[in-house]
Amino acid sequence: MFSIIFWVLTLLSLALFGGAAYLVVRALLKKFNQNQGIDMESPQALSSHSKGTSLAKNTTLLKALTIGILSILALIPLGIIMDMTSDREALYHSVVDEIGRSWGEQQTLSGPVLVIPYSYFVMQEEVSADGKNRHQVKRTYQDELVILPKKLKLDLDLKHDFRTRGIYQSLVYNATLQGKADFSLSHYEIPNLIAFDNKNARLAFGVSSNQAIDKVDKLELTGDAVTLSGSLMSGTGLGTTGGLEKGFNQGVQVGEASDFSVDFAMTLRGSQSISALPLGEQTLLNIHADWPHPSFKGLLPAERDINAQGFTASWNISHLTRNYPQEFIKSNQSSLTEVSANAILFEPVTHYGKIERSVKYGLLFIVLTFIMLFIFELGQKTSLSTIQYVLVGSAMALFYLLLLSLSEHLAFLHAYLIAACIPVLSVSAYVGSATASIKRGAIVGIMLVSLYAVLYSILQLEDYALLMGTGLLLVVLLILMFVTRHQPKNTA
């Protein structure tokens, strides 16, 4: 409310400053003419051809200076509207993040990995109580060996949905994961190894947002000398290993040297994006989603197919793309997040992004409207006052505030059409009434419709926005040069 009041006061200030600037410039020009022996109030002076030419030139210069001052002052309401847009967008993102925390945040999947506890000894030298004798003492410690799969295949199917809070909505998804991991155990060289505890091994599955796990549909082992033990447990027990801090684990019993496979399936929720860490020596990742606007980060997919019904992307990733080994010790605190395959359910341009871009063009379009009115004056042999220019600029600035307000409740195209009707109808009717000519009001209306059509095209074609804006300026400049080509020459 304070911003709106401040915006209204700014428009009033804009009118006062514009009027004051007009009076100051007119007084200066009048004084200049008097010094040159030209009496602007004298009928005899006005009847003189040379003095009439000087007066016409001075009037044109006065109007151009006034338009320049009003254009600079128009930055004030546009800046306020830009701040309001940024505040509303920040509120929107905070609501989206809050919905994400409740529903499920951006998910990062890793694993499964096999974790085998083991014990080892360290010979330490100790000094006797009297400090005279030294002797070696064997001390036993516990650690865990983390083994990554030889081959990992993950298939993800995403179904998008929207969750609403107030006037805001957030894009979320339900994910179905089916995977298979192949492990090959061999003899591992561990310094000072005492023994592996193969009966208390576990499979750890990394999921970045535990609260978004709906259920584990399947977890099956295939192979010799390997069996499940116990039930699923929350947490991975690898809190110092980047990428496996959160998730769940399943106890297993494995043989000394065996090959086995893990088939698993689960359903989970998330928002905005989903990532997978390529932990296998060879990782195959397939993602299918019913959202037609993906964006890929990290490792780009080897194949992808995007259409109006959704997208499909496939990765085939070798372990050579990363720097960590296939087996490492838990206490080494290895990070597995340096390489990932990431798919974002991308919302191409939110309405706030479009409004911010349109406000950035706001000064350009207000100036172009003033120039069109100026060209209109020159071509139609009529004149508009400073206060009329101020009111036209106010209507142009009000368009962006209306667009911001309406776009939070309507589709952007509908909000744009309704908001654009306000300046198009009001300004054209105002000019038509001020000049007592319906034809002249209609000409201004056609000009404004053309301007707003160009603005909408610029907002839709983001890649060509600069080209279209530059072309528009060039066209206006050429029109201005054409209209002013017969302005009075200096006949002194």
VOFIKE-381187 format. One record per residue (C-alpha): residue in three letters; x, z, y. Coordinates in pm, whole numbers, padded with zeros to 5 digits, always signed. Each point is the difference from the previous one (the first is absolute). Layout:
! VOFIKE-381187
ALAXZY;...
This chain:
! VOFIKE-381187
MET+00000+00000+00000;PHE+00284+00085+00237;SER+00160-00339-00065;ILE-00326-00181+00080;ILE-00044+00196+00326;PHE+00360-00071+00089;TRP-00054-00368-00077;VAL-00303-00015+00232;LEU+00194+00172+00276;THR+00281-00249-00053;LEU-00239-00291+00048;LEU-00120+00154+00326;SER+00360+00047+00108;LEU+00065-00361-00097;ALA-00276-00112+00235;LEU+00128+00216+00286;PHE+00361-00108-00042;GLY-00101-00364-00030;GLY-00208+00019+00317;ALA+00277+00179+00186;ALA+00256-00256-00116;TYR-00227-00280+00117;LEU-00041+00155+00347;VAL+00374+00067+00037;VAL+00100-00352-00099;ARG-00267-00151+00224;ALA+00119+00209+00296;LEU+00358-00110-00056;LEU-00100-00365-00017;LYS-00215+00034+00309;LYS+00288+00154+00191;PHE+00226-00281-00120;ASN-00246-00262+00124;GLN-00029+00171+00337;ASN+00377-00001+00036;GLN-00011-00372-00072;GLY-00263-00050+00272;ILE-00288-00037-00247;ASP-00316+00198+00072;MET-00189+00020-00329;GLU-00314+00119+00181;SER+00005-00279+00261;PRO-00241-00291-00058;GLN+00241-00225+00184;ALA+00277+00090-00239;LEU-00215-00064-00298;SER-00093-00344+00134;SER+00365-00103+00017;HIS+00117-00192-00306;SER+00344+00159-00012;LYS-00135+00349+00052;GLY-00268-00062-00259;THR+00265-00106-00246;SER+00200+00318+00071;LEU-00311+00212-00044;ALA-00080-00166-00334;LYS+00353+00060-00120;ASN-00009+00363+00112;THR-00338+00056-00168;THR+00130-00145-00326;LEU+00313+00213+00021;LEU-00207+00310+00077;LYS-00225-00061-00301;ALA+00300-00061-00229;LEU+00168+00325+00113;THR-00323+00192-00050;ILE-00040-00140-00353;GLY+00360+00101-00077;ILE-00057+00358+00119;LEU-00326+00032-00193;SER+00171-00134-00313;ILE+00270+00266+00023;LEU-00258+00273+00056;ALA-00188-00122-00309;LEU+00284+00145-00209;ILE-00142+00349+00066;PRO-00333-00034-00187;LEU+00165-00213-00269;GLY+00260+00273-00056;ILE-00271+00262-00032;ILE-00189-00214-00254;MET+00322-00054-00195;ASP+00054+00379-00015;MET-00356+00052-00117;THR+00050-00264-00271;SER+00321+00169-00116;ASP-00173+00339-00012;ARG-00291-00138-00204;GLU+00240-00178-00234;ALA+00202+00319-00049;LEU-00323+00183-00084;TYR-00091-00277-00245;HIS+00337+00025-00178;SER-00025+00379-00020;VAL-00343-00032-00164;VAL+00137-00263-00242;ASP+00290+00228-00092;GLU-00237+00291-00052;ILE-00221-00210-00227;GLY+00315-00107-00187;ARG+00104+00359-00055;SER-00345+00079-00138;TRP-00047-00312-00210;GLY+00358-00086-00090;GLU+00302-00098+00204;GLN+00231-00297-00044;GLN+00097+00012-00366;THR+00349-00044-00144;LEU+00016-00028-00379;SER+00315+00063-00201;GLY+00074+00043-00366;PRO-00045+00094-00261;VAL+00348+00144-00058;LEU+00121+00203-00296;VAL+00145+00342+00081;ILE+00205+00178-00269;PRO+00129+00355+00062;TYR+00351+00079-00121;SER+00253+00279+00015;TYR+00369-00020+00081;PHE+00286+00241+00045;VAL+00256+00056+00271;MET+00325+00189-00056;GLN+00058+00238+00290;GLU+00301+00217+00066;GLU-00070+00366+00066;VAL+00223+00291+00100;SER-00012+00334-00180;ALA-00121+00313+00175;ASP+00355+00123+00068;GLY+00096-00343+00139;LYS+00294-00041-00237;ASN-00136-00231-00266;ARG-00170-00340+00021;HIS-00208-00150-00277;GLN-00232-00297-00062;VAL-00374+00062-00034;LYS-00242-00256-00139;ARG-00325-00013+00200;THR-00308-00198-00099;TYR-00220-00193+00247;GLN-00320-00202-00022;ASP-00070-00342+00149;GLU-00212-00306-00075;LEU+00077-00362-00075;VAL-00234-00253+00162;ILE-00032-00331-00187;LEU-00168-00300+00160;PRO-00183-00258-00214;LYS+00164-00314-00130;LYS-00310-00204+00081;LEU-00291+00097+00222;LYS-00325-00190+00048;LEU-00267+00109+00249;ASP-00337-00167+00061;LEU-00201+00122+00299;ASP-00357-00095+00081;LEU-00120+00110+00347;LYS-00362+00015+00116;HIS-00038+00052+00374;ASP-00261+00215+00170;PHE-00068+00155+00339;ARG-00046+00365+00091;THR-00176+00083+00327;ARG+00034+00298+00228;GLY-00198-00012+00324;ILE+00036-00345+00154;TYR+00327-00067-00184;GLN+00064-00140-00346;SER+00311-00008-00215;LEU+00101-00255-00264;VAL+00066+00170-00337;TYR+00033-00112-00360;ASN-00053+00102-00360;ALA+00288-00100-00228;THR+00010-00052-00374;LEU+00352+00013-00144;GLN+00098-00124-00344;GLY+00364+00017-00101;LYS+00252-00011-00276;ALA+00354+00142-00004;ASP+00262-00062-00270;PHE+00275+00259-00056;SER+00316-00034-00206;LEU+00191+00323-00070;SER+00365-00002-00093;HIS+00296+00234-00001;TYR+00059+00134+00351;GLU+00339+00126+00114;ILE-00056+00334+00173;PRO+00312+00203+00089;ASN+00016+00331-00193;LEU-00335-00073-00166;ILE-00131+00269-00232;ALA-00331-00154-00111;PHE-00305-00197+00109;ASP-00336+00170-00021;ASN-00191-00302-00134;LYS-00300+00209-00099;ASN-00070+00095+00362;ALA+00041-00341+00158;ARG-00268-00139+00231;LEU-00123-00321+00156;ALA-00028+00028+00378;PHE-00234-00224+00200;GLY+00050-00013+00378;VAL-00307-00023+00225;SER+00046+00070+00371;SER-00350+00143+00048;ASN-00105+00221-00292;GLN-00341+00090+00139;ALA-00101-00367-00021;ILE+00047-00024-00377;ASP-00345-00043-00157;LYS+00100+00008-00365;VAL+00253-00113-00256;ASP-00191-00230-00232;LYS+00271-00065-00258;LEU+00343+00129-00101;GLU+00125-00124-00335;LEU+00344-00007-00164;THR+00116-00269-00239;GLY+00323+00044-00196;ASP+00185+00204-00260;ALA+00096+00364+00043;VAL-00206+00049+00318;THR-00318+00204+00042;LEU-00205+00154+00277;SER+00018+00376+00047;GLY-00236+00207+00208;SER-00227-00138+00268;LEU+00040-00164+00337;MET+00153+00227+00262;SER+00002-00031+00378;GLY+00334-00064+00165;THR+00306-00186-00124;GLY+00257+00279+00013;LEU+00230-00239+00190;GLY-00059+00127+00351;THR+00350-00096+00118;THR-00024-00359-00122;GLY-00129-00234+00270;GLY-00304-00194-00120;LEU-00087+00247-00277;GLU-00074+00313+00204;LYS-00373-00010-00075;GLY-00205-00111-00298;PHE-00064+00127-00353;ASN+00182+00025-00331;GLN-00069-00011-00373;GLY+00209+00189-00254;VAL+00154-00205-00283;GLN+00230+00051-00296;VAL+00259-00272-00052;GLY+00264-00070-00260;GLU+00374-00011+00059;ALA+00009-00379+00026;SER-00330-00180+00003;ASP-00189-00278+00171;PHE-00359+00049+00106;SER-00263-00131+00240;VAL-00248+00177+00226;ASP-00338-00160+00069;PHE-00192+00165+00282;ALA-00296-00054+00229;MET-00140+00196+00291;THR-00233-00031+00296;LEU+00083+00129+00345;ARG-00096-00036+00363;GLY+00197-00093+00309;SER-00014-00155+00345;GLN+00179-00269+00197;SER+00276-00088-00250;ILE+00138+00046-00349;SER+00364-00012-00114;ALA+00185+00000-00330;LEU+00364+00089-00066;PRO+00182-00243-00236;LEU+00146+00259-00238;GLY+00041-00229-00301;GLU+00302-00212-00078;GLN-00260-00270+00029;THR-00320+00086+00188;LEU-00310-00219-00009;LEU-00262+00088+00261;ASN-00337-00169+00048;ILE-00246+00097+00272;HIS-00349-00143+00029;ALA-00234+00102+00283;ASP-00334-00114+00136;TRP+00126+00026+00361;PRO+00094-00338+00153;HIS+00256+00125+00255;PRO+00318+00129-00169;SER+00333+00072+00161;PHE+00315+00050-00207;LYS+00297+00221+00080;GLY+00318+00086-00183;LEU+00060-00240-00287;LEU-00217-00308+00049;PRO-00203-00126-00297;ALA+00136-00289-00205;GLU-00350-00147-00020;ARG-00314+00059+00199;ASP-00343-00153+00037;ILE-00219+00088+00299;ASN-00356-00122+00051;ALA-00329+00114+00150;GLN-00081+00212-00309;GLY+00328+00196-00001;PHE+00362-00037-00101;THR+00225+00016-00303;ALA+00374+00072+00025;SER+00269+00023-00265;TRP+00353+00145+00005;ASN+00280-00041-00256;ILE+00272+00244+00108;SER+00341+00055-00156;HIS+00184+00334+00010;LEU+00280-00184+00183;THR-00205+00017+00322;ARG+00062+00378+00024;ASN+00301+00231-00002;TYR-00105+00290-00226;PRO+00073-00002-00376;GLN-00242-00003-00291;GLU+00102+00354-00100;PHE+00097+00282+00232;ILE+00017+00377+00014;LYS-00282+00181+00178;SER+00241+00221+00196;ASN+00156-00312+00157;GLN-00317-00033+00212;SER-00017-00378-00028;SER-00246-00183+00226;LEU-00205-00277-00156;THR-00174-00119+00317;GLU+00259-00241+00138;VAL-00184-00299-00150;SER-00376-00039-00039;ALA-00270-00264-00027;ASN-00274+00067+00253;ALA-00339-00163+00055;ILE-00201+00091+00310;LEU-00372-00051+00031;PHE+00040-00136+00348;GLU-00274-00004+00261;PRO+00106-00311+00197;VAL-00076+00125+00353;THR-00210+00304+00075;HIS-00236-00030+00293;TYR+00225+00238+00195;GLY+00293-00234-00050;LYS-00208-00291+00130;ILE-00116+00201+00300;GLU+00354+00103+00086;ARG+00106-00363-00013;SER-00297-00107+00212;VAL+00078+00267+00264;LYS+00359-00126+00012;TYR-00148-00333+00107;GLY-00234+00181+00240;LEU+00208-00048+00314;LEU+00053-00366-00085;PHE-00373-00061-00037;ILE-00091+00191+00315;VAL+00257-00201+00195;LEU-00127-00322-00159;THR-00356+00093+00100;PHE+00113+00063+00357;ILE+00185-00332-00002;MET-00309-00176-00134;LEU-00208+00153+00278;PHE+00268-00103+00249;ILE-00002-00355-00138;PHE-00378+00015+00010;GLU+00013+00093+00369;LEU+00238-00283+00080;GLY-00193-00256-00201;GLN-00354+00107+00100;LYS+00082+00063+00368;THR-00131+00357-00014;SER+00147+00346+00053;LEU-00023+00333-00184;SER+00081+00334+00164;THR+00258+00253-00118;ILE-00264+00245-00121;GLN-00149-00278-00213;TYR+00341-00059-00160;VAL+00026+00377-00064;LEU-00338+00009-00173;VAL+00086-00304-00211;GLY+00327+00168-00107;SER-00193+00317-00083;ALA-00239-00196-00223;MET+00297-00162-00174;ALA+00163+00339-00062;LEU-00329+00146-00122;PHE-00002-00263-00275;TYR+00291+00174-00177;LEU-00166+00343+00019;LEU-00321-00146-00144;LEU+00197-00176-00273;LEU+00168+00329-00096;SER-00331+00187-00009;LEU-00198-00263-00190;SER+00269-00086-00256;GLU-00017+00354-00141;HIS-00359-00066-00106;LEU-00026-00378-00048;ALA+00202-00278-00157;PHE+00271-00117+00240;LEU-00155-00345+00052;HIS-00339+00148+00088;ALA+00160+00259+00230;TYR+00205-00272+00169;LEU-00303-00225+00060;ILE-00207+00284+00148;ALA+00285+00129+00218;ALA+00085-00352+00123;CYS-00362-00060+00102;ILE+00029+00273+00264;PRO+00269-00160+00221;VAL-00116-00356-00074;LEU-00362+00065+00102;SER+00065+00252+00277;VAL+00285-00185+00170;SER-00166-00343-00017;ALA-00331+00144+00129;TYR+00186+00193+00269;VAL+00191-00306+00121;GLY-00315-00212-00012;SER-00186+00257+00209;ALA+00288+00047+00244;THR+00026-00375+00061;ALA-00375-00066-00021;SER+00066-00268-00261;ILE-00107+00006-00364;LYS+00230-00295-00066;ARG+00306+00190+00124;GLY-00092+00305-00208;ALA-00035-00224-00306;ILE+00345-00149+00063;VAL+00155+00349+00011;GLY-00190+00092-00318;ILE+00140-00302-00184;MET+00350+00093+00116;LEU-00038+00356-00128;VAL-00142-00113-00334;SER+00305-00223-00042;LEU+00234+00288+00083;TYR-00156+00241-00247;ALA-00009-00268-00269;VAL+00375-00050+00050;LEU+00059+00377-00011;TYR-00187+00031-00330;SER+00202-00288-00143;ILE+00321+00175+00104;LEU-00112+00321-00169;GLN-00081-00182-00323;LEU+00315-00214-00012;GLU+00262+00271+00034;ASP+00292-00225-00099;TYR-00085-00252+00274;ALA-00104+00249+00270;LEU+00306-00061+00220;LEU-00032-00377-00031;MET-00369+00004+00092;GLY+00054+00241+00290;THR+00281-00216+00138;GLY-00211-00313-00037;LEU-00286+00168+00184;LEU+00226+00092+00292;LEU+00130-00355+00015;VAL-00353-00144+00008;VAL-00106+00238+00279;LEU+00311-00083+00200;LEU-00065-00373-00030;ILE-00364+00046+00103;LEU+00107+00210+00299;MET+00253-00263+00105;PHE-00263-00273-00034;VAL-00262+00186+00207;THR+00244+00092+00278;ARG+00164-00340+00026;HIS-00197-00088+00319;GLN+00055+00329+00188;PRO+00070-00045+00375;LYS+00358-00092+00079;ASN+00213+00150+00276;THR-00051-00231+00299;ALA+00198+00201+00255;
